[in-house]
Amino acid sequence: MEPQQEREEALAARLTEVRRNLHREPELSYEEFRTTEKLRRWLTEEGIAILDLPLETGLIAEIGQGSGSIVAIRCDIDALPIEEQTGLPYASEIPGKMHACGHDFHTAVILGAAILLKQREEELPGKVRILFQPAEETGHGAEGVLASGGLNGVEAIFGIHNSPELRAGAFGTRTGPLTAGVDRFEITVKGVGAHAATPEKGVDTIVTAAQIITMLQTVVSRQNNTLEPVVLSVTRINGGFTWNVLPEKVELEGTVRTYNEDIRSSIPAQMTRIIEGIAAAAGAEAKLHWYPGPPATINHEEWADFTKEVAAHAGYEVHDIPPQMGGEDFAYYLQQIPGAFVNIGAGPNHPLHHPRFDVDEAAILPAAKYFAALAEQALARLQAQA
């Protein structure tokens, strides 16, 4: 066996064990203390410098010497509150917690890229920041990283997500919106409780809430451009405690997704008119509580095209994929730093956030090599443009 092949097989085995180690011990958002310490230890063993930043969990390492441009590659490290049902020998050992979105895969890939970049540190025409981001599942982990100053000076940034829809060996991204803006809402409907046999003595919050749910769909179908994708889903209804009492209060919860920032900003007012109008007609009161999440992930054309060029050269089957209604807080980085978010095939498998979700581990090493090459070639591109 050739020495290069032996080194690659050894690295593939190591990264697979890293992924399985993380998979066995998942940690939820902002609780990734053990994960962070593992990463700190693995990076230190490779002689990779770690920046001193005010981050409680997650970290940023840096590879490269001297002056020149700075690029960043990012993965996320948090898990989900899901009970794993895969039956794998390395399944989660923490009840009710699971890497059901593949962040363990992402972490192993970017750690591998860091190891490969460290081996070529003297040849790098600049520096690479290696970002292991906490709390992506909250939709706000990226904001804390930006506030830490750890990405100051970065001229281009790239992020990874696995795709269970793409097989190992496939790659997907696109110019423009890749994931949607994600907002959460709660609606509180208050009326007057009454016996179910005498509804006229109360104000029925159940009927009022039902009418609100139905009419909210006109936000999508009648109040916005039908050519612009908008999803409004009510996902939780909580009201009443027994069969013969009309409850005084009903709570609704849900989400809105869209790629268009102008539409996104107008929807709370549209919803409020419907909610308050229907409640007033019924003699009830209703209030909208709006919780904005990450904006749409908008890939920059230059860097999206660049990621596809590098992927094709690396031997990936490259796809120009359609926009997705899922959310991703990598969007916050792209609002401030040019770059692109890409999907690496690791399927076919169960969907993201499924209790039986898994990834094809054969995709780890190729993805690590890809991100190492992407970072180095992005530095060369920036140097040439300087």
WOUR-V97318 format. One record per backbone hydrogen bond with DSSP energy under -1.0 kcal/mol. CO is the residue of the C=O (numbers start at 1). NH is the residue of the N-H. If there is no record, write none. Layout:
co:CO nh:NH
co:CO nh:NH
//
This chain:
co:2 nh:6
co:3 nh:7
co:4 nh:8
co:5 nh:9
co:6 nh:10
co:7 nh:11
co:8 nh:12
co:9 nh:13
co:10 nh:14
co:11 nh:15
co:12 nh:16
co:13 nh:17
co:14 nh:18
co:15 nh:19
co:16 nh:20
co:17 nh:21
co:18 nh:22
co:19 nh:23
co:20 nh:24
co:21 nh:25
co:24 nh:93
co:27 nh:79
co:28 nh:31
co:31 nh:33
co:32 nh:36
co:33 nh:37
co:34 nh:38
co:35 nh:39
co:36 nh:40
co:37 nh:41
co:38 nh:42
co:39 nh:43
co:40 nh:44
co:41 nh:45
co:43 nh:48
co:44 nh:47
co:49 nh:62
co:51 nh:53
co:53 nh:55
co:59 nh:132
co:60 nh:51
co:61 nh:130
co:63 nh:128
co:69 nh:127
co:70 nh:155
co:71 nh:129
co:72 nh:158
co:73 nh:131
co:74 nh:160
co:75 nh:133
co:80 nh:82
co:80 nh:98
co:88 nh:91
co:94 nh:97
co:98 nh:80
co:98 nh:100
co:100 nh:353
co:102 nh:106
co:103 nh:107
co:104 nh:108
co:105 nh:109
co:106 nh:110
co:107 nh:111
co:108 nh:112
co:109 nh:113
co:110 nh:114
co:111 nh:115
co:112 nh:116
co:113 nh:117
co:114 nh:118
co:115 nh:119
co:117 nh:120
co:118 nh:121
co:120 nh:123
co:127 nh:71
co:128 nh:63
co:129 nh:73
co:130 nh:61
co:131 nh:75
co:132 nh:59
co:133 nh:77
co:135 nh:141
co:136 nh:139
co:140 nh:144
co:141 nh:145
co:142 nh:146
co:143 nh:147
co:144 nh:148
co:146 nh:149
co:149 nh:152
co:151 nh:154
co:156 nh:72
co:157 nh:340
co:158 nh:74
co:159 nh:342
co:161 nh:344
co:163 nh:346
co:164 nh:349
co:166 nh:347
co:167 nh:170
co:169 nh:317
co:170 nh:345
co:171 nh:319
co:172 nh:343
co:173 nh:321
co:176 nh:299
co:178 nh:324
co:179 nh:297
co:181 nh:258
co:182 nh:293
co:183 nh:256
co:184 nh:291
co:185 nh:254
co:186 nh:289
co:187 nh:252
co:188 nh:287
co:189 nh:250
co:190 nh:285
co:192 nh:203
co:194 nh:246
co:195 nh:198
co:198 nh:201
co:199 nh:202
co:203 nh:192
co:204 nh:208
co:205 nh:209
co:206 nh:210
co:207 nh:211
co:208 nh:212
co:209 nh:213
co:210 nh:214
co:211 nh:215
co:212 nh:216
co:214 nh:217
co:215 nh:218
co:216 nh:219
co:217 nh:221
co:218 nh:222
co:218 nh:223
co:225 nh:228
co:231 nh:257
co:233 nh:255
co:236 nh:253
co:238 nh:251
co:244 nh:196
co:246 nh:194
co:248 nh:191
co:250 nh:189
co:251 nh:238
co:252 nh:187
co:253 nh:235
co:253 nh:236
co:254 nh:185
co:255 nh:233
co:256 nh:183
co:257 nh:231
co:258 nh:181
co:260 nh:264
co:261 nh:265
co:262 nh:266
co:263 nh:267
co:266 nh:270
co:267 nh:271
co:268 nh:272
co:269 nh:273
co:270 nh:274
co:271 nh:275
co:272 nh:276
co:273 nh:277
co:274 nh:278
co:275 nh:279
co:276 nh:280
co:277 nh:281
co:278 nh:282
co:279 nh:284
co:285 nh:190
co:287 nh:188
co:289 nh:186
co:291 nh:184
co:294 nh:182
co:297 nh:178
co:299 nh:176
co:300 nh:304
co:301 nh:305
co:302 nh:306
co:303 nh:307
co:304 nh:308
co:305 nh:309
co:306 nh:310
co:307 nh:311
co:308 nh:312
co:309 nh:313
co:310 nh:314
co:311 nh:316
co:312 nh:315
co:317 nh:171
co:319 nh:173
co:326 nh:180
co:328 nh:331
co:329 nh:332
co:330 nh:334
co:331 nh:335
co:333 nh:336
co:333 nh:337
co:338 nh:157
co:339 nh:300
co:340 nh:159
co:342 nh:161
co:343 nh:172
co:344 nh:163
co:346 nh:360
co:347 nh:168
co:351 nh:354
co:354 nh:357
co:355 nh:85
co:360 nh:363
co:361 nh:364
co:363 nh:367
co:364 nh:368
co:365 nh:369
co:366 nh:370
co:367 nh:371
co:368 nh:372
co:369 nh:373
co:370 nh:374
co:371 nh:375
co:372 nh:376
co:373 nh:377
co:374 nh:378
co:375 nh:379
co:376 nh:380
co:377 nh:381
co:378 nh:382
co:379 nh:383
co:380 nh:384
co:381 nh:385
co:382 nh:386
//
